[in-house]
């Protein structure tokens, strides 16, 4: 979108990255939520400091990982997250999906927790495509950690068939804001309906 940092765009007064971290924490993700940022890392840090309340116990609710080469594609960002997951299952949540809520994450984690042997649990849009947010089994971290370029997690998961469980999106949960028109549509809908 014109070279702007989408993650620091706002909807209803909260940045996209703030919404994503709030959704993850509110939905049951274990802190700290790892946030991969590129050149906009300081703006992301400021946005999260404003949009995500501190933990009551003083612990870290989020931690920024800086991708030194974001221009090389999402694969490097996913690999960085996988490398810092500490051997835990990995949730991939994109900040440019502003209608993903804590309820979305709760539903995804509930399916995941009932089926711990699967490869992944992903959000499925009404059109039948699946993608982020997605929870990925820790056994796949080495494969995710080797991603490069524009390879997303789908490159690892696409041939796993029914080992990728799908959770149906509700409303606009899967809406991805990639252009000015998407942003205008998201702002027109606002979060009051979600």
C-alpha angles and dihedrals in degrees: 000000000000095000094297123139101254093196092066094049113112135231117186090349097305125100120242090244090050090052091050094050092044090051092049095048095040090049095054107269112152115246141275094059107206112229116194112207135170128200090336093064095119092049089049091050091051092047093050091046088057101037105039117061115228119259114267090233093050094248124137114274093185140012128200120227113195117221104207092201109037090153088071091071144258093299092076092050092050091047090051091051092047091049090055098041091100093226092301126128110274127233116200113203122169119217092217091071099082096173095062104109139184087266090056090053093045091054092047093048092046091057090044095050092050090053108038095162096063123102096235148337116223140179113257120205123219087259090063099251119127132208143117136036088058133158113215126201113248090236087072096053093101090055092045089046090058096055118121139176118003093340110127127190088277087075088066098035105038097092096045096089113185091007085081107072117206128218114198116243116235117219113319098346092122096047109130116203105219104144143028090264091055090050092050090049091049092049091048090053094042122184097278091095094048 
